[in-house]
Every structure is written in structure tokens, then in C-alpha cells.
């Protein structure tokens, strides 16, 4: 694997995990939103990743025999179909007039925070790979000195 492919794989992971952290932040920010543009409570969103082929313009004879390396990209952002949480609060403006229950978003803040920690650690790991690759490139450039 050439070093440019390594940089591209790491960069794709950084971009994907940044998107995941943004979606998790949106979920946390809307964890109490009972009315959206669609007319109901906010639905939790989730990021779906897929592999992405990484191409390099630097071709050598060894590249033909080398394995194909993949990065990652966001395939789609889907809404959770879990049931909403019901909370009894007849004074709330969005409460059902018959029962007094309010449909709250299906966002669990603790789960979102745990997902954010995992995404952050994955992001940090990709940054470390980028830094190590950069260091290898620097060292390779000093070989001829």
C-alpha cells in the first residue's frame, strides 16, 4: 500500500466520523423536541457507513499485484423506527387531549453520549494514523541525505 492511499483511507474515516458526531449532536440537541416540521416528535437519526474504494494516481508495477484497499463513507442517514416515549403531562401543549400523554423523541441521551465517545475514539485513531503516515513520508524523504 503506498502512503498516499493510507492518507486517503484515513481522511475518508475522518470525514465519516465527523458526520457521525454531527448527527449524534443533532440527536442530543433535539432530545426534548416534541414538534417538528413533519408534525410529530423528533426521530433519532443514525449514520450508515459503507466501504469506499480508494484510488491513487501513483501506479507502479507493484500496485498491480497489491490488494485493493478501502476507505469508508457515509452511505445514508436513516431515522430510527423505535416507538416514542410517552410521558404523562396534561399541561404540555402537545399532550393528547384524551389521555394527557406527550409523545417524546426516541432519543436516549446516555446511548448517544456512548456513541459519541466511540466516534471520537475512532476519529482520534484516524488522526494518529494520519500523523504516523506523515512521519513515514518525512523519514522517507530524508533517506537520500
N, C-alpha and C positions, 0 to 999 in steps of 0.2 A: 504494500500500500504506500503510495507516495504521500509526502507530507501535506500536499495541497488537498488531497482527498480527506485526510484526517481533519484538517481545518474546516472543510465543508461539512463533514459529519457533525463536528462539534457545534458549528454555527447553526445548523438545522435544529439541533437539540435545544440550543439556547432560545431560538425563536419559538419553538413549540412549547417549551415550558413557560416562557413569558406569557404566551396566550393562555395557558392553563392557569397561571397565577391571576391574570386579569379576570378570567371567568369566575374563579373562586372568590375574588374580591367583590365582583358584582353580586354573587350569591349572598355573601355576608351582608353587603350593604342593603340588600332587599329582603332580608330575613323577616322583616315585620311588615312588608308591603302587602296590603290586603286588596288593593285595587290597581290593576294595570290597564294599559291601553286595550288589551284583549277582553277586559271585563271581569276578570277573576283575580285571585291571588297570584303572586309571582310564583313561577315554577322554576325549580332548581335546574341549572344548566350544567352539562357535563361535556368535557372535551374528549373526542375520539381521535387517537393517533393512528397513522399508518406509515409503513416504510416508504422511503423515497430514494430512488436511485441517485447516486452521486457521480457526476461526470467530471472528468478532468481533461483539460486541453493538452496536458503533458503526457504524450504517448511514447512508450518505449517498447522494445521487444519483450521486456518482462511483463508489461501490462497485459499482453495477450494471454499469457499463462496465469495471470493473477486472478484471484477470486473477485467477485463483484461485491462492493461494499455499499451499504445502505445507510442513509440518514433517517430522519423522522420528520413528519409534517403533520399538521392538523388536518384530519380528514373531514370532520364535521363537528359542530357543536349541537348537541341534542338536549331536549328538555326531558326531565325525569317524569315518568308517568305514575310515580308514587302518589298515594292519597294525601290530601291536605290534612293538616292537623286541625281539629275542632277545639275551640276554646269558648267556654260559656262567658259571654259578656254582652248582655242585652242592651247596654248603653252605647255600644260601639255603632258607628254609622253604617257599617257593612254587616251587621248582625242579621240573621234570618229573623223576620218579624214573628214567625210562629214559634220557633224554638229558642231563640236568643243566642244561638251559637254562631261564632265567626269562623270562617274558613281562613286559616293561616297558611303561609307558604310551607312547602315541604322541604325546607332548608334546615338542617341540623348544624348549628354553628360549630359544635365541637368536631364533627366529622369534617367540616370544611377546613377548620384550622389544621387538623391532622393531614388532610390532603395538601394543604398549602406547605406544610413542613416537608412533605415528601417531594413536592415540586421544587421547593427551594434547594433541597439537598441534591436533587438531580441537576438543577441549574448550576449549583456550585461545583459538582463533579465535572460538568461540561466545561466550565471555566478553567478548572485545573488541567483538563486535557488540552485545552487551547494554549495555556501557558507552557505546558511541557513541550508541546509541538513547536511552539515559537522558540523555546530554548534549544531544541534539537536543530532547528533551522539555523539559528545563530552559531551553534557549535559546528555545524557542517560547513558554514561559510568561512570558518577560521581554519579549516583543515589545510588549506593551501598556503598558509602563512609561514 
